[in-house]
Amino acid sequence: ELTFYVTMSGDPAYAIDTVIEYDPSVLLVSSVENGDVFDRVILNKHESGSITFSAAYDPGKNTFKKEGILLTFKAKALKKSQETILHFDVDRTIAAQDGKNILQTAEPATLHIFD
């Protein structure tokens, strides 16, 4: 089992909604944890093939991180794979600041699983 880190950087978001999709025949996610960016977790759900995570700063906070770890998750490989991709569902992933989606990019990760 390995720990994966999902990071963010750029203009600070006050809240985030993210959906990460993966091939459930290749990976089994066992847990998802809040990172060091946001104070409150609003939604933390993982099911076969996807992670849905929402978090925000506490109301009244006046300092915001420009970069850091959004979330971590633990997963294990179920089989070898020349290439499997973890990707963000960009239709359901937003970084909110003052009521606007300021998300510029959400880069996928390619995994190569060998012995």
Secondary structure as GFF3:
##gff-version 3
##sequence-region A 1 115
A	DSSP	beta_strand	2	9	.	.	.	ID=ss1
A	DSSP	beta_strand	15	21	.	.	.	ID=ss2
A	DSSP	beta_strand	27	34	.	.	.	ID=ss3
A	DSSP	beta_strand	40	47	.	.	.	ID=ss4
A	DSSP	beta_strand	50	56	.	.	.	ID=ss5
A	DSSP	beta_strand	67	77	.	.	.	ID=ss6
A	DSSP	beta_strand	81	88	.	.	.	ID=ss7
A	DSSP	beta_strand	94	97	.	.	.	ID=ss8
A	DSSP	beta_strand	100	101	.	.	.	ID=ss9
A	DSSP	beta_strand	109	113	.	.	.	ID=ss10
###
